[in-house]
Amino acid sequence: MSKYEPLTAYLRKQPCREVRLGFGDLEKILGFKLPSSAGQHRAWWSNNGSNNVMTKAWLSAGFRTRDVDMEKERLTFERVGPGDPETPPTAPLPQLPDDLTLVQRVLEVLRGDDEERAQKLRCAIVAALTAPKAQSVLDIFASDLPDDAFDGVFRHRREKGWREIDL
């Protein structure tokens, strides 16, 4: 098993066509620092399968890299196929709500009859907006946020504590 297998597993579970991550987000997913060459050489992020072991990690998950920003240390993984046929996705990709629908769902929860549920969501939003150490979406919506805080907001529950959110 490759040390980059956590990235493969993470990408396979993503319901979105695009996954935007910072280099720091990748390090959190992997559990170790990226090699210095990742921040110095754009070629490290190429989609050439013979490039390096990490390239195989995202290619086997059915993704390719694009929009690599070396200065801001960010990139986008774009789904281009189903990934390795030995481990097909467990469910069809859900259609995520547009921003207006998402805001409407949040408002429905906040204004609804279930005050406990509304308070959980309210606390999660306040924590996300006031967290001084938040540097990325993963810092805000990572596994320490209770799943039930978003009941009724998203159609599908997040898998293994991760969900892509554009802020």
N, C-alpha and C positions, 0 to 999 in steps of 0.2 A: 504494500500500500504506500502510495506517495504521501509525503508530508503536506502536499497541497490538496489532499482529498477533502478536507473541510470546505474548501472553496467550491469544489465540484458539487458536494452535497448541498451547500448553501444555494448555489445557482439553480440546481435542479428543482429546488423547492419554491423558487420564486414564481409567483403567478403573473408577473409582468413581462412584457416584451423587452423592456429596457430596465437595467439595474445600474443606478449611478452610485459610485462609491469613491471615497477618498482612500489614499494609500493607508491611512491610519485605520479606516474601517476594515480594510483587507487584513491588516495585522491583527485586529481583534478577532476576526473570523478564523484566521489561521492559528492564532495563539503564539506567534513569533514575529519578529521584525523582518521586513522584506530585505533582500540583499541591497547593498548600496547601488549596485548597477541598475536597479529598478527605478531609482530616482535620478540617475545620471544619463541613461541611454534609452532613448525612445524605442529603439529596436527591441528592447527587453519585452515590450508590450505588443510586439507584432503577433499576427495570427498564423505564423508559420509553425506548423506542428513539430518541426525538427528544431525549433528555436531553443526551448528549454522545457523543463518538467512542468512549470506552472502553466505554460501555454496549453499543454495537453489537458490540464485541469479544467480550463474554461471551454476548450473545444469539445471535450468529451461530455460536457454538460449541455452542449448545443448552443454555445454562445461564442461571440467574437468580441474583441475590444474595438472601441472607436472613441473619438473625442478625448484622447489622452492629453491631459494638460500637465506637463511636467512642472511648470511653475507653481500651480495651485495644488499639485499632487492629487489629481482627481481623474477619473475615467468613467466611461460608460461601457457596460457589458450589454450586448444586443443579442437577443435570441435569434438564431438563424436556422435552427433545426431542432429535432426532438432530442438530440444528444445520443449517447451510447444506447443502442437498442437492448442491451442486456439489462438495463435498469430504466424502463420507460416511466414517464410521469404517472403518478397514481390517480390523478384526476384531471379533467380538462381544465384549461386555463380560464379562470373567471374574468369576467369583464369588470374592471374597476370603475367606480363611479367618477363622474367628472366633478370638478371643484364645487359647482353649485349644488349638486346632489349631495356631496359629502357634507357641506355646510348645513344643508337642510336636515340631514340625518342627525348631525350633532345637535342642532337646535331642537329637533323632536325629542331627543334624549334629555336635554337640559330643561325643556319646558314640559316634559311628560309627567305622568302621575307617580313614577317610581323615583322618589327623592334619593334613595340610597344609590341607585344606579347613576343618577344625575350628578350626585356629589362625587362619586368615584371618577367620572369623566371630567368634571370640573377640576378636581385635584390633579389629575393627570395633565390637563392642559396648562394649568397654572405652573406646575412643576416643570413642564417642558419649556414654557416661555421664560421662566425665571432661573433656570439652571445655569449658573455661571460657568460651568465647565463643559457645557454642551458645545462640541465642535462639529458634530455631524448628526445626521438623522439617526444613526445607530445609537448615539449617546442619549437621544431623546426617547426613541421607541424601542429600546432594547428589551431584553428578557426580564428586567426587574419591574416593568410596567405590567400591572395585572391585566390579563386578557379580558376579564369581565368589565373593565373600564370602557371597552369599546363595543360592548354588546349592542347590537342594533345600529351601529355605525357602518360596519363592514358586513357584506353578505357572508363572507367566509372567515372563519377564525384563522388567525395566523398560525403558521407551523413552526414548531420549535422556537418560539419566541421572537421571530423576525418578521417584519413587514416593511415593504418599501413605501415611503411616503415622500411626496415632493412638497417642500415648504416654500 
